[in-house]
């Protein structure tokens, strides 16, 4: 298990905040549900834009995404338009690929100015409150176990495999992918809720502990697990999982000193 991370520094401007959300899974379980979820996400983005300096989207924004040379999946125009607007206003966008949208290439960078990362990154946030280190990543393929998925991930990330898929007509390729998505756990949330497995069996929590044993971070922020979690790795360190937006609507906000996990409630429901 590699514990070497790309490092980035961000200086937080006075009065500004850093926001994190994850696992929108746009596209499932059906078009109507996805459209309503997309509108809620855009409303949330509009609610935080007043003080947002950086917005992190921590993977599985789309339940499927593949960039052909001149084609991307249709839809999601409300979200993409809002992200473009935020970028044009000077908000920095940082997107991590997830296991459902790992085939992002240069489109979102070119169109909305987002920075794309494929592996966890260690961020140093400096502000008038001091300096904090946060390790951010989607979370798939980390920690002990799940050897089958880790093997499949290497296959899916292989450039030769991607070339073969790119030769398939987009109408066929995207149809195959969406049929596969119907079998995913997030598309079948009503068949069984995600459950907390206990500290010894929460593999992302165990991953945080293994990293913390060799290099300190004040916070670890991941998605993928589809549970909102806020756990103490040790007295100085917290692991936060952002959950998902199919059945939940949680996000994290960081002011340079404190990190809060919050539920997004539309104004009419507050």
C-alpha angles and dihedrals in degrees: 000000000000116000096180113111138188108249128219133178126214125182111209113221119227112277094012129119138205117227131201131190135156151182104036091158092198111196099045149127089002140329096262095050091044092050093052091048091049091053090051091051091051090049089052091050089051090051093056101036093091092074104012115126097167130013118199119202102194104203143291092059086150124035086223132012130167127164116215117189094270103004136073128176111282122241134042091095094144093056095041091047092051092048090050089051092051091048091050088053091055101261111143114232121205118184128188119201116237132202090270098047103029091127095077112133128167102318099094091043092052097042104037104013096244123160110230124210127183101188135040114288128204109226124196109205115197123191143143085280092061132256128315130181121218127183109210129187142132093254105225117136094014128123130017126331132006093105093164094059092044089055092048091049090057089051093049092047092051111112092219092056090048090050091053091050091047089059089063113092109260092238090057097038095050091045090054091048094049091049088052090049091058087069095052122111093244091054089053101044092138091062093067137343123241110255133204107252100199128261094282093055102036096101096195090052089051089049090054090051092052092050093045090054089067107024129021125237125172092214139015115204122190141153128193096085094085091220126101104232134173111183137164112241087184133333092285101037136065133195114210124188114195097210119207139289100229094082100001136041109206131147138170128235125197125194098185094273111034130043117204128189109213139179116233111231120179114241091254091059098047 
